[in-house]
C-alpha cells in the first residue's frame, strides 16, 4: 500500500538549522528560474517535482515555509552575503494571489539586478500604489507629530522643543534613483551629505560636489518655506480669515 512521504501538516515542525538553509537555497533557485515569479501553486509544483501535495494543510504549511525562506534570503541579501536574493511580491489576478520574484542578488560582493523588463515594470506599477499610500500615511503622522510638538512647546515655553519642531517641518526628503543605484539602497540623505561635507576623509574632488549639492538643497528649503507661507496665507484669505 502506498504511503504518504509527508507527515500530516499539523504534525510537521518548521525546518531549522541546515535543513532550513538548504530549503531556503532551493527556494532561491526556484524563484531565480522563473523571471515572472512564483505563486503558491507554481512553487509547490516546482518544489515537489511536479507532484505537489493535494491536502490544503500541507500546502499551506509549505507555502508559509517558503515565505520564511524569502524573509531569510532578504535578510542575508541586506547583509551582503553571497548568492542570496532580494525578493518582492506583486499582486496576481486572483484574490489573495501573489507572485514572488527575484529582484537582485549578491554576486561578487555587490548587488546585481536580475529582474528583467517588462516584469520590472509590472512590479514597479504594483508597488507604486502601495508606496503612495504608505508615504501619505507616513507624512500625515509626521506632520501630526510636528504640530503636536509645537503646541506642547508653546504651552510650556519649551524653546528647544519648538526649534526641533520647526527644524523637522523644514526637512526636505529627497529620493534620487541615480544615487540609490550606486549601492541599491535609498541613496544619500541630506543628513548624510552634511556629515560628508564636514569629514576630513572625503576626497577634495568629491567634497566640492557635495557642498554644491547641499547649497542647492538649502536654496530649495528656503523656496519651499516661502511657497508654503504663501499658500497658507491664500488659504486663510479664502476661508475669510485674516492671515
N, C-alpha and C positions, 0 to 999 in steps of 0.2 A: 504494500500500500504506500502511495506517495506521501511524503511528509513535507510540511512547510519548513523551509530552511530558516525562516524568521520566527522568533518567539512573538507572542501576542504583544501588540503595541503597548498595552498597559503594564507589561512585564519588562519592557526594554528600558535599560538605563542609558542615559545620554553618554555619548562617547567621551573619553578622556585620554589624556596623555598622547602617546604615539598613535594610538588608534584614531583619535580626533584629528591630529595633524595630517595623517595620511588621507583621511576623509576630506579635510579642507583642501588639500592639494589636488585631490581628484575633482572636487567641485570647481576649483580654479581652471583645471584643464577643460572641463565640460563647457564652462562659460566662455573661455577663450576660443573654443572650437565653433561657437555659434555667434557670429557678429551681431545678429539681431536679438540676441539674448535668449534666455530660457525662462519659461514659466513653469509652474508646478508639474504639469503633465510631461513636458519635454525633458525636464531634469530627471524625473523618475524613470522615464523611458530610457534615457541615456545611462543613468547610473546603474540600472538593473539589466543592462544589456538587451533591451528590447522586451523584457518580461517583467514589467513593474508590478508591485503588489496591487491587489484589487480591493482590499478592505480599507475603508476610509481612515481608520485609526492608525494603521501602519503608514499610509500615505501622508497623513498629517504629521506623524512623528518625524518621518524622513525629511519632509519639507521644512519643519522647524529646525532640524539639524543643519539643513542647507543654509538657512538664514543665520544660524550661529557661525557657520563656516564663512559666510560672507562678512560678518562683523569681524571675525578673526583676521581675515585677509585684509580688510580695510585698515585694521589697527596695525598689522605688520607693514602694510604699504606706508602708512604715516610714519613709521619708524625707519623707513628707507631700507627694509630688509629685502634682499634679492629674490626676484621671482614672484613676489606677491602682487596681487591685483587690487585696484580700487574699483569697486562695483557700484552701480547705481541702478535703481528700478524705475521703469516707466509704466504708465497705465496701459493695459491691453484693452481690447474691445469689450470683453465680457465684464460683468460686475465683479469686482474683487480680484480681477486678473492683473498680475504684474509680471513684466519681463525684466529679469536681472541681467545686466550686461557689463562686460569689462570695458572700462573707460581708459585706464592706464595701468602699466605695471612697472615695477622697478627692474631695470636692466642696466648692468654695469654701474650700479650705484646711483642712477639717475632715473627720474620718471620718464617713461616712454609712452606716448599716446598710441593706443591700439584700436580705439573705436574708429569705425570707418564712416565716411559720408555715403548715403544720406541718413544713416541711423543716428549719427551725431546730431543732425538737425532735429530729428524726431524727439530725441532725448532733451535737447535744448528747449524746444517748444513745450514739451511736457512739464519741464521743471520751472519754466519762466512763470507760469501761473502760480505755482506753489511759492516761488521766491517772492513774487509781488505781494501775495497775501501775508507771508511771514514778515516781509520788510515793512509793510503798512502797520502790522500789529506791533512790531518792534519799535517803530518810530512813535506810535501813539503812546506806548508805555514809557518810552524815553522822555517824550515831551511832558507827559503827566508827572513823571518823577521830577523833572526840572521845575515845573510850575509849583509843585508841592514844596520843593526846597525853597523856592523864592518866597512863598507865603510864610513858611516857617521862619525864614531868615528875617523877613520884615517884621513879623510879630515879636520876635525875640531880640531884634537888633544885632543878629549874628552877621557881621560883615564878611567874615571868612566864608560862611555858607552861601551868602548872596553872591560873592565873587565866583565861587565854584559853580553855582547855577548859571551865571551869565557866561562863564567860560564854556560850559557844556553846550549852551544854547548857540554859541558861535562856532561850534565844531562843524567842519565840512568832511563828509565821508566820501572818499574818492576810490572808485573801483576802476583800475586800469588793466584791462586784459593783457596789454603788452608787457607790463611789469609782472603780472601774475604768471605769464607764460614762462618766465625765467626759471622759477622753481616749482611751477604747477601748484601755486598756492594763491592766497588772497592778494599778493603783491605787497608793495611798501605802503605803510600808512604814513600820515603826516608826522605822527609821533616818531616813527622810525627815521624819517628824514631829518627831524630835528636832532635826534641822537647822533646820526651820521655826520651832520653839519658841525657838531661840537667834538667829534672824535679826531684824535691825532693820528689814528691808524688808517684813515681814508686817504687814498692817493690824491694828489693835488688836482689831477685831471678830472677825477670824479667829483671832488669837493665843489668845484665851480658849478657843475651841472646841478648838484644837489641844492646849493644855495639859490640858484636861479629858479629852481622848481618851488622852493619854499617861498621866495618872493612873489611868485605867481599865485601861490595859494593864499598868501596874506592879502594880496590885492583882491582876489576873488572873495575872501572873507569880508572885506570892507564893503564891496559892492553888494553882496548878499544882505549885509546888515542894512544898508541904505534901502535896498529894494523891499525888504520885509517891513521896514518902518513906513515906507510909502504905501504899501498895500494895507497895512494895519490902519493908517490914517484914512485912506479911502473907504475902508470897511466901516469905520466909525461914522464917517460922514453919511454914508448910505443908510446907516441904521438910525440917523437923526441924532447922533451923539456928538458932543464936542470932543475933538481929538485932544 
